[in-house]
Amino acid sequence: MPRYLSLVRIDESTAPAEGPSAELMQRMGELIEEVTKAGVMLATDGLTPSAQGTTVRWEGGKISVTDGPFTESKEVVGGYAIMQCKDKAEALEWTKRFLKVHEEFWTVTCEVREIAEG
């Protein structure tokens, strides 16, 4: 069965400074438990805020290192999920369910891509 990466991007300007609410974490935990029991979820995690991140860039034959926050980015990677699904349609359905657990004030985008095998 193919594996899919759902790359979760969030707009940090709409995310609460204190992080996700307890209610959101409960709904997310319930969904993660369901998708895991269904044999779909292989790995998932959230990431710390971009202010705690560092980018390493290779350009023009040189390395540059930049510490966060990354003010030039409106959306940042907030987490990921790796799922094993029968097809892309199933991966998209689980991703839509993940998005719907968030309160309306969040701006969350998931990019779903099949993981290349071999």
RAWO-V126148 format. One record per helix or strand. SS is the DSSP state (@ for helix, = for strand). FROM is the first residue (numbers start at 0). TO is the last residue. Records with the same first field share a line. If there is no record, write none. Layout:
SS: FROM-TO + FROM-TO
This chain:
=: 2-10 + 40-45 + 53-58 + 61-66 + 74-83 + 107-113
@: 21-36 + 49-51 + 87-99
